[in-house]
C-alpha cells in the first residue's frame, strides 16, 4: 500500500467509540484536530508526511463519527487507548487548537510514551493574558435551541476559522457543515496546564502558529517555544489558524523535520 492509502479503525473508550484512520508508514504520529472539525482536517498531511510516518487521525470524542461524548479531561486517556490498540510503545503527537490542549495534557501525563510534541495555534492563557473571545455560551444556546445553522454561520465568521486558500476554505466548510454541537451540550473544563507544568514538559516541543493566526495565538506559540524546557518555535508563512490546511507544504516541512530529529537526535549533527 502507498502512503496515500487510508485504513479505518476504531477503539472502545469510556462512553463509546473513537474511530480513526491510518495512512503512511514509519514512526507513528497521532494527529488531533481542532474544535468543530474532524479527522479530515489532516488530509493535506497524508501526502506530505505519509511517506515517512505512520499517521493516525482520530475523530476526537464529541466530534465527527466518534460516539464517545465530549469530555476534554478524558482525551489523553483516549490517545493512550489508540496507541495501545495499535501496539505503539512510543509515538509522536500533533495537535491543533483545542487538539493542541489535549496533546499538551497527554504530554504532561504520559511523557514516557511520547517521542515528540507539535502544537499549532494552542490557547495558553497561563503564558499570555488572553485577549481573544470565543462566545461559547452563545454558541451553546444556539445548539440547545436547535439552531445549528445559526451557530455554524456565527462560528464561520470568527477569526480562527478564516482560511487563505480555496482548498482550505472548502475543507473547513465541509467539516463545519457536519459539526453537530454535541460537545457543547456536555460542557467540561479544559485540562489544567499551569505555566510550571509547561516549563517542565519532558518531551521535545515544537510550538507553531500561522503567520495570519490571531495575535494572541501567535504570542502563545512564541511563549511556549521560549518557556518549555525542550521547546522550539516557528511560524508557518501565508497561513492562518488552520495552518496545516492553508500552507500544507510549509507545515509538513516544519513538522517532518522536527519529528525526524525527535526520532533520531543524531540528525542534528
Rosetta blueprint (number, residue, H / E / L):
1 X L
2 X L
3 X L
4 X L
5 X L
6 X E
7 X E
8 X E
9 X E
10 X E
11 X E
12 X E
13 X E
14 X L
15 X L
16 X E
17 X E
18 X E
19 X E
20 X E
21 X E
22 X E
23 X E
24 X E
25 X L
26 X L
27 X E
28 X E
29 X E
30 X E
31 X E
32 X E
33 X L
34 X L
35 X L
36 X L
37 X L
38 X L
39 X H
40 X H
41 X H
42 X H
43 X H
44 X H
45 X H
46 X H
47 X H
48 X H
49 X H
50 X L
51 X L
52 X L
53 X E
54 X E
55 X E
56 X E
57 X E
58 X E
59 X L
60 X L
61 X L
62 X L
63 X L
64 X L
65 X L
66 X L
67 X L
68 X L
69 X L
70 X L
71 X L
72 X H
73 X H
74 X H
75 X H
76 X H
77 X H
78 X H
79 X H
80 X H
81 X H
82 X H
83 X H
84 X H
85 X H
86 X L
87 X L
88 X L
89 X L
90 X L
91 X E
92 X E
93 X E
94 X E
95 X E
96 X E
97 X L
98 X H
99 X H
100 X H
101 X H
102 X H
103 X H
104 X H
105 X H
106 X H
107 X H
108 X H
109 X H
110 X L
111 X H
112 X H
113 X H
114 X E
115 X E
116 X E
117 X E
118 X E
119 X E
120 X E
121 X L
122 X L
123 X L
124 X L
125 X L
126 X L
127 X L
128 X L
129 X L
130 X L
131 X L
132 X L
133 X L
134 X L
135 X L
136 X H
137 X H
138 X H
139 X H
140 X H
141 X H
142 X H
143 X H
144 X H
145 X L
146 X L
147 X L
148 X H
149 X H
150 X H
151 X H
152 X H
153 X H
154 X H
155 X H
156 X H
157 X L
158 X L
159 X H
160 X H
161 X H
162 X L
163 X L
164 X L
165 X L
166 X H
167 X H
168 X H
169 X H
170 X H
171 X H
172 X H
173 X H
174 X H
175 X H
176 X H
177 X H
178 X H
179 X L
180 X L
181 X L
182 X H
183 X H
184 X H
185 X H
186 X H
187 X L
188 X L
189 X L
190 X L
191 X L
192 X L
193 X L
194 X L
195 X H
196 X H
197 X H
198 X H
199 X H
200 X L
201 X L
202 X L
203 X L
204 X L
205 X E
206 X E
207 X E
208 X E
209 X E
210 X E
211 X L
212 X L
213 X L
214 X L
215 X H
216 X H
217 X H
218 X H
219 X H
220 X H
221 X H
222 X H
223 X H
224 X H
225 X H
226 X H
227 X H
228 X L
229 X L
230 X L
231 X E
232 X E
233 X E
234 X E
235 X E
236 X E
237 X L
238 X L
239 X L
240 X L
241 X L
242 X L
243 X H
244 X H
245 X H
246 X H
247 X L
248 X H
249 X H
250 X H
251 X H
252 X H
253 X H
254 X H
255 X H
256 X H
257 X H
258 X H
259 X H
260 X H
261 X H
262 X H
263 X H
264 X L
265 X H
266 X H
267 X H
268 X H
269 X L
